Amino acid sequence: MNFSDSFFKKVEKKTNVGKDTILDLANKLQQGDMKDENTLREVIRELGKMTGKEVSKEKEDKIISAVQNDKVPKDIDKFI
């Protein structure tokens, strides 16, 4: 997947998370098993810390369920 600088600028504007941090996290995601609950929880918590947002246990569980059951939209631009 190839993202433009405008995509990263949109993300940074909304989250205060820079391009390098995003790319580092993407690297970690590529190396991890995204169906593994522990990997997913670690990533969710890291994202929460990066963005300064607290993710409740209930919301964490919903995110994990969505990822494990392939319920995540493929078009990332729709999240932004």
FENZI-V693394 format. One record per residue. RES is the residue in three letters. D_LAST is the distance of its C-alpha to the last C-alpha in whole Angstrom. Layout:
BEGIN
RES|D_LAST ; RES|D_LAST
END
This chain:
BEGIN
MET|16 ; ASN|16 ; PHE|13 ; SER|13 ; ASP|14 ; SER|11 ; PHE|8 ; PHE|10 ; LYS|10 ; LYS|7 ; VAL|7 ; GLU|10 ; LYS|10 ; LYS|8 ; THR|10 ; ASN|13 ; VAL|13 ; GLY|15 ; LYS|15 ; ASP|18 ; THR|17 ; ILE|14 ; LEU|17 ; ASP|19 ; LEU|17 ; ALA|16 ; ASN|20 ; LYS|21 ; LEU|19 ; GLN|21 ; GLN|24 ; GLY|24 ; ASP|25 ; MET|21 ; LYS|24 ; ASP|26 ; GLU|25 ; ASN|26 ; THR|24 ; LEU|21 ; ARG|22 ; GLU|22 ; VAL|19 ; ILE|17 ; ARG|20 ; GLU|19 ; LEU|15 ; GLY|16 ; LYS|19 ; MET|17 ; THR|14 ; GLY|17 ; LYS|16 ; GLU|19 ; VAL|19 ; SER|21 ; LYS|24 ; GLU|23 ; LYS|19 ; GLU|20 ; ASP|22 ; LYS|20 ; ILE|17 ; ILE|20 ; SER|21 ; ALA|18 ; VAL|18 ; GLN|22 ; ASN|22 ; ASP|19 ; LYS|17 ; VAL|14 ; PRO|12 ; LYS|13 ; ASP|10 ; ILE|7 ; ASP|5 ; LYS|5 ; PHE|4 ; ILE|0
END
